[in-house]
């Protein structure tokens, strides 16, 4: 979907509070792939198995997903600024605690706390940017999308660079950056109008899943996310890179992956949905991702081929992230925040299950097996979308308003 232009106003001409939140967004999104390049190092230095190390993703994503059901309830009562500050403070504390840990079990636990902070922060950041940005909603959305893309791409690269010094480096780095963001939010973000708050019921996201269209999309996203996080979390082990250069090589590989996700989610997905129905795009790209994952399994022993499949997978994932979450926004008459919370909560559960499942499958069978299972999981997502076409009829209606599109991208593309 094309973004409207705000006449005479540059996206760069924003109030200081907008830049403060945007900077914090970049750092928060970096957390998704930050640990990817240091997974082998953590396994080696903390004497952990691959299955234990993969729980660094699971604890983070599980808590993020569960909390997504409750963040709208919390922020609607204490306000956006306090929610942002609590989220940032938790990330600072738990990232620092992880860096100071001496065993993998402690790091896993502190990553869970990190996920709690991330859920609180990310769920509130977009609305804050939109409310404070100058130049109209369009400028705010483009700025937020840019922050999202930068974070997804830079996270693995920074993790790789700091990981060459120590596996603790990325955790220390995140803690410092988020502390700076916290100070910026405290100083630059103004007071809120309490009268403008609309309280959300605690049960609203759970009740929303009774809607057939939302239930289909949430289930499809759960299976899709198994493919997403198998590619992200298992590949560092499947590549089996030399220990002395693994961190920086993985950082560069997943920088390319993140850049691919960002490019197609921001630019390519809107072009496709402007020309094709959303369900058509999903019906085409989900099977393509299945083929990509199967290809990764077939060529898992060839490092160069596997890297190529990872980068191509990133291109497909970017399209699917945006189109799936846009579909959620159009599928029902439910409030956007409620639909997004319900969908994202279920979706992250798939992401949480994928990394340890991949490690166990590789242990029981072969390093290629996780990719084949992930491909089958994505195929189930495609079947769900196709079989539920009647219930998803509303998904193919007219273009969304810009704010709605931004809400869908902001909440849904965290994984």
C-alpha positions in Angstrom: 0.0 0.0 0.0 1.4 3.3 -1.0 2.2 5.8 1.8 0.8 9.3 1.4 3.2 12.2 1.3 2.9 15.0 3.8 3.1 18.1 1.8 6.0 20.3 2.6 7.2 18.4 5.6 10.3 16.3 5.8 10.3 13.1 7.8 13.5 14.3 9.4 11.8 17.4 10.9 10.4 15.7 14.1 10.2 16.7 17.7 12.9 15.5 20.1 10.5 13.1 21.8 9.8 11.3 18.5 13.5 10.7 17.9 13.9 9.5 21.5 11.2 6.8 21.0 12.4 5.9 17.5 16.0 5.4 18.9 14.6 3.1 21.6 12.6 1.2 19.0 15.7 0.5 17.0 17.4 -0.9 20.1 14.3 -2.9 21.1 14.0 -4.5 17.7 17.7 -5.3 17.8 17.0 -7.7 20.7 15.3 -10.2 18.4 18.4 -11.3 16.6 21.1 -10.0 18.9 22.0 -13.4 20.5 21.9 -15.2 17.1 25.7 -14.8 16.3 26.8 -15.8 19.9 24.7 -18.9 20.3 27.7 -21.3 19.5 29.9 -19.2 21.8 27.4 -19.4 24.7 27.1 -23.2 24.1 30.8 -23.6 24.2 31.8 -21.3 27.1 28.9 -22.1 29.3 29.1 -25.9 28.5 25.5 -26.0 27.3 23.9 -28.2 24.8 22.3 -26.8 21.6 18.8 -27.5 23.1 19.7 -25.5 26.3 21.1 -22.6 24.2 18.1 -22.4 22.0 16.0 -21.7 25.1 17.5 -18.2 25.0 15.0 -17.6 22.2 12.2 -19.6 23.8 12.2 -17.8 27.2 12.3 -14.4 25.5 9.6 -15.2 22.9 7.3 -17.1 25.3 7.2 -14.2 27.8 6.8 -11.6 25.1 3.9 -13.6 23.6 2.1 -14.2 26.9 2.5 -10.5 27.9 1.1 -9.4 24.5 -2.3 -10.5 25.8 -2.0 -8.0 28.7 -0.1 -5.0 27.5 -3.1 -3.1 26.2 -4.8 -3.6 29.5 -1.8 -2.2 31.4 -1.0 0.8 29.1 -4.6 1.8 29.0 -4.5 2.2 32.8 -1.1 3.6 33.6 -0.4 5.5 30.4 2.0 5.2 27.5 5.0 7.0 29.1 5.0 4.9 32.3 4.6 1.7 30.2 7.5 2.7 28.0 9.7 3.5 31.0 8.9 0.2 32.8 9.6 -1.7 29.6 12.9 0.0 29.1 13.9 -0.4 32.7 13.2 -4.1 32.7 15.3 -4.6 29.5 18.2 -2.6 31.0 18.1 -4.7 34.2 17.7 -8.1 32.7 20.2 -7.6 29.8 22.8 -6.5 32.4 21.9 -9.5 34.7 22.4 -11.8 31.7 25.8 -10.3 31.0 26.8 -10.9 34.6 25.6 -14.5 34.6 27.9 -17.5 34.9 25.6 -20.3 33.7 23.2 -20.9 30.8 20.2 -21.4 33.1 20.5 -17.9 34.5 20.9 -16.4 31.1 17.7 -18.2 29.9 15.8 -16.8 32.9 17.0 -13.3 32.4 16.1 -13.4 28.7 12.6 -14.1 29.9 12.6 -10.9 31.9 14.0 -9.1 28.8 11.0 -10.4 26.9 8.6 -8.9 29.5 10.2 -5.5 29.1 10.2 -5.8 25.3 6.5 -6.6 25.2 5.6 -3.6 27.3 7.8 -1.2 25.3 7.0 -2.3 21.8 3.3 -2.5 22.3 3.2 1.2 23.3 6.0 2.8 21.2 4.1 3.2 17.9 1.1 5.0 19.3 3.5 7.4 21.0 5.4 8.1 17.8 2.2 8.7 15.9 0.8 11.0 18.6 3.9 13.1 18.8 5.2 13.2 15.2 5.0 16.2 12.9 4.1 16.1 9.2 1.1 13.8 9.6 0.6 10.1 10.1 2.5 9.2 7.0 5.8 10.7 8.3 5.3 8.9 11.6 4.7 5.5 10.0 7.7 5.8 7.6 9.9 6.7 10.6 8.7 3.8 12.6 9.1 1.4 9.8 12.7 2.7 9.3 13.4 2.1 13.0 12.0 -1.4 12.8 14.1 -2.3 9.7 17.2 -0.9 11.2 16.7 -2.8 14.4 16.1 -6.1 12.7 19.2 -5.7 10.5 21.6 -4.2 13.0 20.9 -6.6 15.9 22.7 -9.6 14.5 25.6 -7.4 13.2 26.1 -5.8 16.6 25.8 -9.1 18.3 28.5 -10.5 16.0 30.9 -7.5 16.5 30.6 -7.5 20.3 30.5 -11.3 20.4 34.1 -11.4 19.0 35.2 -9.9 22.3 33.0 -12.0 24.6 29.6 -13.6 24.5 28.7 -11.1 27.3 29.4 -8.2 25.0 26.0 -8.0 23.2 24.2 -8.1 26.6 26.3 -5.3 28.0 25.8 -3.3 24.8 22.0 -3.6 24.9 21.9 -2.6 28.5 23.9 0.6 27.9 21.9 1.6 24.8 18.5 1.0 26.5 19.7 3.0 29.5 20.4 5.9 27.2 17.0 5.4 25.7 15.3 5.4 29.1 16.9 8.7 30.0 15.8 10.2 26.7 12.2 9.1 27.3 12.2 10.5 30.8 13.5 13.9 29.7 12.0 14.3 26.3 8.5 12.7 26.5 5.9 15.1 27.8 3.0 14.4 30.2 -0.1 12.6 28.9 -3.7 13.6 28.8 -5.3 11.0 31.2 -8.8 11.9 30.0 -7.9 10.5 26.6 -7.3 6.9 27.9 -9.7 4.2 26.9 -9.5 1.3 29.3 -9.2 -2.2 27.7 -10.8 -5.2 29.4 -8.4 -7.9 30.6 -10.3 -10.6 28.8 -10.7 -8.8 25.5 -7.8 -10.5 23.6 -8.8 -14.0 24.7 -12.4 -13.4 23.8 -11.3 -12.1 20.4 -9.9 -15.5 19.4 -13.5 -16.8 19.3 -13.8 -14.9 16.0 -13.3 -17.4 13.1 -11.3 -15.1 10.9 -8.9 -14.1 13.7 -8.6 -17.7 14.9 -7.6 -18.9 11.4 -5.0 -16.1 11.0 -3.6 -16.6 14.5 -3.3 -20.4 13.9 -1.6 -19.8 10.5 0.8 -17.4 12.1 1.7 -19.9 14.8 2.8 -22.5 12.2 4.4 -19.8 10.1 6.5 -18.6 13.0 7.9 -22.1 13.5 9.4 -21.7 10.1 10.6 -18.2 10.8 12.4 -19.0 14.0 13.8 -22.3 12.8 15.6 -20.4 10.1 16.8 -17.7 12.5 17.7 -19.8 15.6 18.9 -23.2 14.2 21.0 -21.9 11.3 23.9 -20.7 13.5 24.4 -24.4 14.6 23.7 -25.9 11.2 26.4 -23.8 9.6 29.0 -25.1 12.1 31.4 -22.3 11.5 34.9 -22.2 12.9 34.8 -21.0 16.6 37.3 -18.2 16.2 35.3 -16.4 13.5 31.7 -17.7 14.0 30.4 -14.6 15.8 31.4 -12.1 13.2 30.5 -14.3 10.2 27.0 -15.1 11.7 26.6 -11.4 12.4 27.2 -10.5 8.8 25.0 -13.3 7.5 22.1 -12.4 9.7 22.6 -8.7 9.0 21.9 -9.6 5.4 18.9 -11.7 6.5 17.5 -8.8 8.6 18.1 -6.3 5.8 16.1 -8.6 3.4 13.2 -8.8 5.9 13.2 -5.0 6.3 13.3 -4.3 2.5 10.4 -6.5 1.6 8.3 -5.6 4.6 8.6 -1.9 4.0 8.6 -1.7 0.2 7.8 -4.9 -1.6 4.7 -6.1 0.5 2.8 -2.8 -0.1 3.5 -3.1 -3.9 2.1 -6.7 -3.9 -1.0 -5.9 -1.8 -1.8 -2.9 -4.1 -2.0 -5.3 -7.0 -3.2 -8.6 -5.5 -5.6 -9.7 -2.9 -4.0 -10.3 0.5 -5.1 -14.0 0.6 -3.6 -14.4 -2.9 -0.3 -13.1 -1.7 -0.3 -15.4 1.3 -1.3 -18.4 -0.9 1.7 -17.7 -3.2 4.4 -16.7 -0.7 3.8 -19.2 2.1 4.4 -22.2 -0.3 7.5 -20.4 -1.6 8.8 -20.2 2.0 8.1 -23.9 2.3 10.2 -24.6 -0.8 13.0 -22.3 0.6 13.1 -24.2 3.9 13.0 -27.6 2.1 15.9 -26.3 0.0 17.8 -25.3 3.1 17.3 -28.9 4.4 18.5 -30.5 1.2 21.6 -28.3 1.1 22.2 -28.0 4.8 25.7 -29.5 4.5 26.7 -26.8 2.0 27.5 -23.5 3.9 27.2 -21.2 0.9 23.9 -22.7 -0.3 22.5 -22.5 3.2 23.4 -18.9 3.5 21.7 -18.2 0.2 18.5 -19.9 1.4 18.6 -17.8 4.6 18.8 -14.6 2.7 16.1 -15.6 0.3 14.0 -16.7 3.2 14.4 -13.2 4.7 12.9 -11.7 1.6 9.9 -14.0 1.8 9.5 -13.5 5.6 9.4 -9.7 5.2 6.4 -10.0 2.8 4.6 -12.5 5.0 5.1 -10.5 8.2 3.4 -7.4 6.8 0.6 -9.2 4.8 -0.4 -11.5 7.7 -0.7 -8.7 10.2 -2.4 -6.4 7.7 -4.9 -9.2 7.2 -5.5 -9.4 10.9 -6.4 -5.7 10.9 -9.0 -6.1 8.2 -10.4 -9.5 9.2 -12.8 -8.4 12.0 -14.7 -5.5 13.5 -12.7 -5.9 16.7 -10.6 -2.9 18.1 -7.3 -2.9 16.4 -5.3 -3.1 19.6 -7.3 -6.1 20.8 -7.0 -8.0 17.5 -3.3 -7.3 17.4 -2.7 -8.4 21.0 -4.6 -11.7 20.5 -2.9 -12.5 17.2 0.6 -11.6 18.4 0.2 -13.6 21.6 -0.6 -16.8 19.7 2.0 -16.1 17.0 4.9 -15.8 19.5 4.0 -19.2 21.0 5.1 -20.7 17.7 8.3 -18.8 17.8 8.9 -19.9 21.3 8.5 -23.6 20.4 10.6 -23.6 17.3 14.3 -23.3 18.6 14.3 -26.2 21.1 12.2 -28.3 18.8 14.8 -27.8 16.0 17.7 -28.7 18.4 15.9 -31.9 19.4 15.1 -32.9 15.9 18.7 -32.4 14.9 19.9 -34.5 17.8 17.4 -37.3 17.0 17.8 -37.4 13.2 20.1 -34.9 11.4 21.0 -31.2 11.2 18.8 -31.0 8.1 15.6 -32.3 9.7 14.6 -29.1 11.4 14.3 -27.4 8.1 12.1 -30.1 6.6 9.8 -30.0 9.6 9.7 -26.2 9.5 8.8 -26.4 5.8 5.9 -28.7 6.7 4.8 -26.3 9.4 4.7 -23.4 6.9 2.7 -25.6 4.5 0.1 -26.1 7.2 -0.1 -22.3 7.5 -0.8 -22.1 3.8 -3.5 -24.8 3.9 -5.2 -23.0 6.8 -5.3 -19.7 4.8 -6.6 -21.5 1.7 -9.2 -23.6 3.6 -10.4 -20.6 5.5 -10.9 -18.4 2.4 -14.6 -17.9 3.1 -14.0 -16.7 6.6 -11.2 -14.5 5.4 -13.3 -12.7 2.8 -13.0 -9.4 4.6 -9.3 -9.5 4.4 -9.4 -8.5 0.8 -11.4 -5.3 1.2 -10.1 -1.8 0.5 -6.9 -0.2 1.6 -6.3 0.4 5.3 -5.9 3.8 6.8 -2.2 4.6 7.4 -2.4 4.5 11.2 -4.1 1.1 11.0 -1.4 -0.2 8.7 1.3 1.0 11.1 -0.4 -0.6 14.0 -0.5 -3.9 12.2 3.2 -3.7 11.2 4.3 -2.5 14.7 2.6 -5.2 16.7 2.8 -8.1 14.2 6.3 -7.9 12.9 8.2 -8.5 16.1 8.9 -12.0 15.1 
